[in-house]
Amino acid sequence: NHSQVSRVPVAIKVLDVNDNAPEFASEHEAFLCENGKPGQVIQIISAVDKDDPKNGHYFLYSLLPEMVNNPNFTIKKNEG
């Protein structure tokens, strides 16, 4: 039912120390149904960086400090 659809923009701040800023590997648009379960994965994202990786690239995703204790949204590290 399109009358019950909501959209929420998510702002992403990219911090980078060299020439090229990291970019998302692909465009993302996430959807969450009202009957979603707690702990359900909503979106998996990945990034790329055009700079020459000396030891491989490492990306860190985090919430703003004021959002860290928000029970409605978390970021989980995906090993590997």
HELIX and SHEET records of a PDB file:
HELIX    1   1 HIS A    2  GLN A    4  5                                   3    
HELIX    2   2 PRO A   65  MET A   67  5                                   3    
SHEET    1   A 2 GLU A  23  PHE A  24  0                                        
SHEET    2   A 2 ALA A  47  VAL A  48 -1                                        
END                                                                             
